[in-house]
Amino acid sequence: MASDKPSHRFDPNFTSQVINAMGPKTSPRHRQVFGALIRHIHDFAREVELTVDEWMEGVKFINALGEIYTKSNKTRNETHRICDILGVESLVDEITHKIISETGIDPTSSSILGPFWSPNAPFRELGDVIFQDGVPPNGRVAKMHGVIRDITTGKPIPGAVFDIWQASANGKYDFQDPENQTPNNLRGKFRADENGRYWLYCLHPTAYSLPRDGPSFQLLTLMDRHPMRPAHIHFMVTHPDYQACTTQLYPSDDPWIKSDTVFAVKDDLVVDFKPLQGDDKATLELEYNINLAPKGYKGKI
Amino acid sequence: MASDKPSHRFDPNFTSQVINAMGPKTSPRHRQVFGALIRHIHDFAREVELTVDEWMEGVKFINALGEIYTKSNKTRNETHRICDILGVESLVDEITHKIISETGIDPTSSSILGPFWSPNAPFRELGDVIFQDGVPPNGRVAKMHGVIRDITTGKPIPGAVFDIWQASANGKYDFQDPENQTPNNLRGKFRADENGRYWLYCLHPTAYSLPRDGPSFQLLTLMDRHPMRPAHIHFMVTHPDYQACTTQLYPSDDPWIKSDTVFAVKDDLVVDFKPLQGDDKATLELEYNINLAPKGYKGKI
């Protein structure tokens, strides 16, 4: 926050000069966001007495992010990943989606989208497999199912769309792994039935490392941090009348669950896979019910 | 600054969780810089209640910076320029170079390097012109000269290198303007003589607009700001025994001098060009003496 007396030895008027350069046609939200951004960047620089050389390293680092994005034909988003390892996506997710219900049924916690969602996942039939390329070596198949419900009424939401994506047993998503996976392998959209139920076959997820050859790994190394994400399954649930829920589920026995390098684990997203008998497609079962808030519902603030 | 009681409704432990993920092998400086960076980014996001959609716009914006850098073969540094229009380069310049002398002779104020300096400028002879492609239409030639001195002794510094660069009369630097300018036009390095004197012929500088087709202009537009820089001449003075001075000079009658879009004008850098008679090469004269601090000199802090 700005204070009247500067706690530093630099020009006390400089930051307000930059903020006040904004003209009268700036929208109120842009004025608020850019004003706070300028103030925090300047306060940061003065607090650590950032040098020209350090700032230039930062400029090079940001250019390297966009260079990878460009050269990978926009499939590798290191800028998104840097935000994740700095906790920024988890934080804006909390800021955007925080709902405390009045009904006793909490909405399913959201979690970060991450850089691997695809807008092109195909619709599949309820009960289909999402491993269209077959079960990979070391893959374990799970039957995943549940009911999608309204938090205000407890009633099911027929027709809600359950969009799931996950890495394969080698820790890679389809577009990181074109030698082994066809496009949309381990992705799929399912439309809930008249009772709000969805069911499908997926893989027990596998923990994986963020890429070790780019700027995000450089930053993790400078911070002496590991690059591991706990095993997880991504999904997004949508319906025209409800607030969308984008989230991830984590097996409770994963060794990285307490130190997720992108800070995306929440208690109600930690699940137990159970042994399944009598199903010739799967040896594991995961039941997960999803609770959505109607559009416009704010809950207790 | 972190406070004990959070002034917001979000998880009060989240930011310290992210900062404390840094391991024991992080260097003290990295721990300080990254810790403060994470805290200020999180405080910014909570303060303005940044949404997921707004953050994603930010990610796209940063990728667009690196995309231009990559596609321009690293000649167009919009990341650098964004820092300039947010006042960041001027601020880190102040932080890095602030010296208050004990001798009564102030060191020449530094100013931002900007994205147009080149490491490839050729040495030229004292008295040479830097407009190697000739005087452009509307160009006015000035004889620039002065003495480079030590602030602690007032004595000249023989052999100091004066490295000058400027835009042409059309507001463009050589590598923005390959149709009209050869490489290193309006650039040059000059070695001061035994009396610390330098002299050369340059152009009276021309005000120009930052590029109007990229992310920095988008940001300026959102902020309802103009993209103009006042007319200026860049130079950098170096000597093995002295702290380098990178700076810019501004004609006092420039209409943009009070609203430089990169906040780089300082009082002692505002100069008057005077009419010159009896020199068949130039109609204007600019005398500018430069004061350098010895390496290691800190002055009053």
Interface residues (C-beta under 8 A of the other chain):
Chain A: R9 F10 D11 F14 T15 Q17 V18 A21 M22 G23 P24 K25 T26 S27 H30 Q32 V33 F34 A36 L37 I38 H40 I41 H42 D43 F44 A45 R46 E47 V48 E49 L50 T51 V52 D53 E54 W55 V59 I62 N63 A64 L65 G66 E67 I68 Y69 T70 K71 K74 N77 T79 H80 C83 L86 G87 V88 E89 S90 L91 V92 D93 E94 I95 T96 H97 K98 L113 L222 M223 D224 R225 S259 T261 F263 I301
Chain B: R9 F10 D11 F14 T15 Q17 V18 A21 M22 G23 P24 K25 T26 S27 H30 Q32 V33 F34 A36 L37 I38 H40 I41 H42 D43 F44 A45 R46 E47 V48 E49 L50 T51 V52 D53 E54 W55 V59 I62 N63 A64 L65 G66 E67 I68 Y69 T70 K71 K74 N77 T79 H80 C83 L86 G87 V88 E89 S90 L91 V92 D93 E94 I95 T96 H97 K98 L113 L222 M223 D224 R225 S259 T261 F263 I301
